[in-house]
């Protein structure tokens, strides 16, 4: 019961939190954990107050809409820009190439290494798309009337990186 109440609080305070700060991928993953917990939970009644499955799914829907628009989609865009800039680096002059080679040999990693943040962004994308699809499915199959809202399914499918996960 306490986890449900806490997750509901996270979902409903999410709009003000996301609007006032830049959400990192690791924080986004923790938020997704709370929202996913709400969708998976059954009706509870802490202190005699009934929190229905519909209430929990509605809170998760509000949370994922805000998180997608203000955190997940911007993170995906920033990651795509980083990737594109790595691929389209300007050609180096021979003297720069030699110097760059020496510097690079001392450092670790290469062009194909993925940063920890890149991996977290991909995980966040997968969790967000899965939650949106799950909420959309709940609205169609169960007797719950949840406003998935704001054309979120369409917004998710517009993002190239999200389409394979959505399918």
C-alpha positions as YAML, in Angstrom:
chain: A
units: angstrom
residues:
- id: 1
  name: UNK
  ca: [0.00, 0.00, 0.00]
- id: 2
  name: UNK
  ca: [2.81, 2.39, 0.84]
- id: 3
  name: UNK
  ca: [4.50, 1.73, -2.50]
- id: 4
  name: UNK
  ca: [1.27, 2.53, -4.35]
- id: 5
  name: UNK
  ca: [0.79, 5.78, -2.43]
- id: 6
  name: UNK
  ca: [4.42, 6.75, -3.04]
- id: 7
  name: UNK
  ca: [4.20, 5.90, -6.74]
- id: 8
  name: UNK
  ca: [0.98, 7.94, -7.03]
- id: 9
  name: UNK
  ca: [2.76, 10.89, -5.41]
- id: 10
  name: UNK
  ca: [5.63, 10.55, -7.88]
- id: 11
  name: UNK
  ca: [3.21, 10.41, -10.82]
- id: 12
  name: UNK
  ca: [1.27, 13.49, -9.75]
- id: 13
  name: UNK
  ca: [4.30, 15.61, -8.81]
- id: 14
  name: UNK
  ca: [6.09, 14.64, -12.01]
- id: 15
  name: UNK
  ca: [4.77, 17.54, -14.14]
- id: 16
  name: UNK
  ca: [6.22, 20.20, -11.84]
- id: 17
  name: UNK
  ca: [9.48, 18.27, -11.38]
- id: 18
  name: UNK
  ca: [10.07, 17.68, -15.09]
- id: 19
  name: UNK
  ca: [9.14, 21.26, -15.98]
- id: 20
  name: UNK
  ca: [11.59, 22.73, -13.47]
- id: 21
  name: UNK
  ca: [14.65, 20.55, -14.09]
- id: 22
  name: UNK
  ca: [16.40, 18.50, -16.72]
- id: 23
  name: UNK
  ca: [15.74, 14.84, -16.05]
- id: 24
  name: UNK
  ca: [18.74, 12.54, -16.40]
- id: 25
  name: UNK
  ca: [18.30, 9.07, -17.90]
- id: 26
  name: UNK
  ca: [18.97, 7.39, -14.54]
- id: 27
  name: UNK
  ca: [16.30, 9.47, -12.79]
- id: 28
  name: UNK
  ca: [13.95, 8.80, -15.70]
- id: 29
  name: UNK
  ca: [14.46, 5.06, -15.22]
- id: 30
  name: UNK
  ca: [13.55, 5.34, -11.53]
- id: 31
  name: UNK
  ca: [10.43, 7.30, -12.43]
- id: 32
  name: UNK
  ca: [9.53, 4.66, -15.01]
- id: 33
  name: UNK
  ca: [9.85, 2.03, -12.30]
- id: 34
  name: UNK
  ca: [7.24, 3.88, -10.21]
- id: 35
  name: UNK
  ca: [4.88, 4.33, -13.16]
- id: 36
  name: UNK
  ca: [5.25, 0.68, -14.17]
- id: 37
  name: UNK
  ca: [4.51, -0.38, -10.61]
- id: 38
  name: UNK
  ca: [1.26, 1.60, -10.69]
- id: 39
  name: UNK
  ca: [0.12, -0.09, -13.88]
- id: 40
  name: UNK
  ca: [0.90, -3.55, -12.48]
- id: 41
  name: UNK
  ca: [-0.76, -3.00, -9.08]
- id: 42
  name: UNK
  ca: [-4.21, -3.99, -7.96]
- id: 43
  name: UNK
  ca: [-6.70, -1.90, -6.01]
- id: 44
  name: UNK
  ca: [-5.53, -1.00, -2.49]
- id: 45
  name: UNK
  ca: [-7.18, 0.78, 0.41]
- id: 46
  name: UNK
  ca: [-4.68, 2.42, 2.76]
- id: 47
  name: UNK
  ca: [-6.40, 3.91, 5.81]
- id: 48
  name: UNK
  ca: [-9.80, 3.11, 4.31]
- id: 49
  name: UNK
  ca: [-9.24, 5.23, 1.18]
- id: 50
  name: UNK
  ca: [-9.74, 3.14, -1.96]
- id: 51
  name: UNK
  ca: [-7.20, 3.63, -4.71]
- id: 52
  name: UNK
  ca: [-8.58, 1.78, -7.71]
- id: 53
  name: UNK
  ca: [-6.66, 0.26, -10.58]
- id: 54
  name: UNK
  ca: [-8.19, 2.92, -12.81]
- id: 55
  name: UNK
  ca: [-6.85, 5.69, -10.57]
- id: 56
  name: UNK
  ca: [-3.40, 4.15, -10.67]
- id: 57
  name: UNK
  ca: [-3.44, 3.72, -14.45]
- id: 58
  name: UNK
  ca: [-4.68, 7.30, -14.90]
- id: 59
  name: UNK
  ca: [-1.82, 8.59, -12.72]
- id: 60
  name: UNK
  ca: [0.67, 6.50, -14.70]
- id: 61
  name: UNK
  ca: [-0.81, 7.86, -17.94]
- id: 62
  name: UNK
  ca: [-0.38, 11.46, -16.79]
- id: 63
  name: UNK
  ca: [3.16, 10.68, -15.68]
- id: 64
  name: UNK
  ca: [4.26, 8.98, -18.89]
- id: 65
  name: UNK
  ca: [2.76, 11.74, -21.04]
- id: 66
  name: UNK
  ca: [4.74, 14.40, -19.19]
- id: 67
  name: UNK
  ca: [7.89, 12.31, -19.00]
- id: 68
  name: UNK
  ca: [7.77, 11.50, -22.72]
- id: 69
  name: UNK
  ca: [7.23, 15.09, -23.83]
- id: 70
  name: UNK
  ca: [9.67, 16.78, -21.47]
- id: 71
  name: UNK
  ca: [12.38, 14.20, -20.81]
- id: 72
  name: UNK
  ca: [12.44, 11.06, -22.97]
- id: 73
  name: UNK
  ca: [11.94, 12.66, -26.37]
- id: 74
  name: UNK
  ca: [14.49, 15.47, -25.73]
- id: 75
  name: UNK
  ca: [17.03, 12.90, -24.46]
- id: 76
  name: UNK
  ca: [16.54, 10.83, -27.62]
- id: 77
  name: UNK
  ca: [17.00, 13.93, -29.77]
- id: 78
  name: UNK
  ca: [20.19, 14.94, -27.94]
- id: 79
  name: UNK
  ca: [21.57, 11.41, -28.24]
- id: 80
  name: UNK
  ca: [20.79, 11.36, -31.97]
- id: 81
  name: UNK
  ca: [22.60, 14.69, -32.45]
- id: 82
  name: UNK
  ca: [25.63, 13.33, -30.56]
- id: 83
  name: UNK
  ca: [25.66, 10.20, -32.70]
- id: 84
  name: UNK
  ca: [25.30, 12.17, -35.93]
- id: 85
  name: UNK
  ca: [28.13, 14.52, -34.94]
- id: 86
  name: UNK
  ca: [30.44, 11.57, -34.17]
- id: 87
  name: UNK
  ca: [29.73, 10.07, -37.58]
- id: 88
  name: UNK
  ca: [30.18, 13.28, -39.58]
- id: 89
  name: UNK
  ca: [33.44, 14.62, -38.13]
- id: 90
  name: UNK
  ca: [35.51, 16.76, -40.51]
- id: 91
  name: UNK
  ca: [38.52, 15.17, -42.19]
- id: 92
  name: UNK
  ca: [41.81, 15.69, -40.36]
- id: 93
  name: UNK
  ca: [45.01, 17.01, -41.91]
- id: 94
  name: UNK
  ca: [47.98, 14.60, -41.76]
- id: 95
  name: UNK
  ca: [49.69, 16.48, -38.91]
- id: 96
  name: UNK
  ca: [46.44, 16.55, -36.92]
- id: 97
  name: UNK
  ca: [45.82, 12.90, -37.65]
- id: 98
  name: UNK
  ca: [49.17, 11.86, -36.20]
- id: 99
  name: UNK
  ca: [48.70, 14.00, -33.10]
- id: 100
  name: UNK
  ca: [45.10, 12.80, -32.66]
- id: 101
  name: UNK
  ca: [46.29, 9.19, -33.04]
- id: 102
  name: UNK
  ca: [48.81, 9.57, -30.23]
- id: 103
  name: UNK
  ca: [46.30, 11.19, -27.92]
- id: 104
  name: UNK
  ca: [43.69, 8.62, -28.74]
- id: 105
  name: UNK
  ca: [46.02, 5.68, -28.16]
- id: 106
  name: UNK
  ca: [46.56, 6.82, -24.58]
- id: 107
  name: UNK
  ca: [42.86, 7.09, -23.86]
- id: 108
  name: UNK
  ca: [40.47, 4.19, -23.67]
- id: 109
  name: UNK
  ca: [37.54, 3.41, -25.87]
- id: 110
  name: UNK
  ca: [36.79, 3.97, -29.48]
- id: 111
  name: UNK
  ca: [34.22, 5.39, -31.81]
- id: 112
  name: UNK
  ca: [31.89, 2.43, -31.33]
- id: 113
  name: UNK
  ca: [31.86, 2.50, -27.53]
- id: 114
  name: UNK
  ca: [28.54, 3.43, -26.00]
- id: 115
  name: UNK
  ca: [28.55, 5.62, -22.97]
- id: 116
  name: UNK
  ca: [26.67, 4.58, -19.87]
- id: 117
  name: UNK
  ca: [24.26, 7.46, -20.52]
- id: 118
  name: UNK
  ca: [23.54, 6.23, -24.06]
- id: 119
  name: UNK
  ca: [22.66, 2.80, -22.73]
- id: 120
  name: UNK
  ca: [20.39, 4.33, -20.08]
- id: 121
  name: UNK
  ca: [18.65, 6.45, -22.73]
- id: 122
  name: UNK
  ca: [17.94, 3.33, -24.77]
- id: 123
  name: UNK
  ca: [16.60, 1.54, -21.68]
- id: 124
  name: UNK
  ca: [14.46, 4.56, -20.82]
- id: 125
  name: UNK
  ca: [13.11, 4.62, -24.37]
- id: 126
  name: UNK
  ca: [12.24, 0.92, -24.21]
- id: 127
  name: UNK
  ca: [10.52, 1.24, -20.83]
- id: 128
  name: UNK
  ca: [8.58, 4.34, -21.89]
- id: 129
  name: UNK
  ca: [7.38, 2.82, -25.17]
- id: 130
  name: UNK
  ca: [6.42, -0.41, -23.41]
- id: 131
  name: UNK
  ca: [4.43, 1.49, -20.77]
- id: 132
  name: UNK
  ca: [2.63, 3.61, -23.37]
- id: 133
  name: UNK
  ca: [1.72, 0.50, -25.36]
- id: 134
  name: UNK
  ca: [0.59, -1.31, -22.21]
- id: 135
  name: UNK
  ca: [-1.63, 1.60, -21.13]
- id: 136
  name: UNK
  ca: [-3.11, 1.82, -24.63]
- id: 137
  name: UNK
  ca: [-3.84, -1.92, -24.52]
- id: 138
  name: UNK
  ca: [-5.48, -1.62, -21.09]
- id: 139
  name: UNK
  ca: [-7.83, 1.06, -22.40]
- id: 140
  name: UNK
  ca: [-8.92, -1.22, -25.23]
- id: 141
  name: UNK
  ca: [-9.20, -4.55, -23.42]
- id: 142
  name: UNK
  ca: [-10.27, -3.80, -19.86]
- id: 143
  name: UNK
  ca: [-13.33, -1.98, -18.60]
- id: 144
  name: UNK
  ca: [-11.14, 0.93, -17.48]
- id: 145
  name: UNK
  ca: [-11.62, 4.28, -19.13]
- id: 146
  name: UNK
  ca: [-8.17, 5.85, -19.12]
- id: 147
  name: UNK
  ca: [-7.34, 8.97, -21.02]
- id: 148
  name: UNK
  ca: [-4.01, 7.95, -22.51]
- id: 149
  name: UNK
  ca: [-3.94, 11.53, -23.68]
- id: 150
  name: UNK
  ca: [-2.30, 13.98, -25.98]
- id: 151
  name: UNK
  ca: [-1.93, 11.54, -28.88]
- id: 152
  name: UNK
  ca: [0.93, 9.92, -26.99]
- id: 153
  name: UNK
  ca: [0.81, 6.72, -29.05]
- id: 154
  name: UNK
  ca: [1.16, 8.75, -32.24]
- id: 155
  name: UNK
  ca: [3.96, 10.84, -30.71]
- id: 156
  name: UNK
  ca: [5.87, 7.71, -29.77]
- id: 157
  name: UNK
  ca: [5.47, 6.19, -33.22]
- id: 158
  name: UNK
  ca: [6.78, 9.39, -34.86]
- id: 159
  name: UNK
  ca: [10.19, 8.82, -33.26]
- id: 160
  name: UNK
  ca: [12.32, 6.56, -35.49]
- id: 161
  name: UNK
  ca: [14.12, 4.95, -32.55]
- id: 162
  name: UNK
  ca: [10.83, 4.10, -30.81]
- id: 163
  name: UNK
  ca: [9.02, 2.43, -33.70]
- id: 164
  name: UNK
  ca: [10.79, -0.96, -33.49]
- id: 165
  name: UNK
  ca: [10.10, -1.14, -29.77]
- id: 166
  name: UNK
  ca: [6.44, -0.20, -30.26]
- id: 167
  name: UNK
  ca: [5.92, -2.95, -32.81]
...
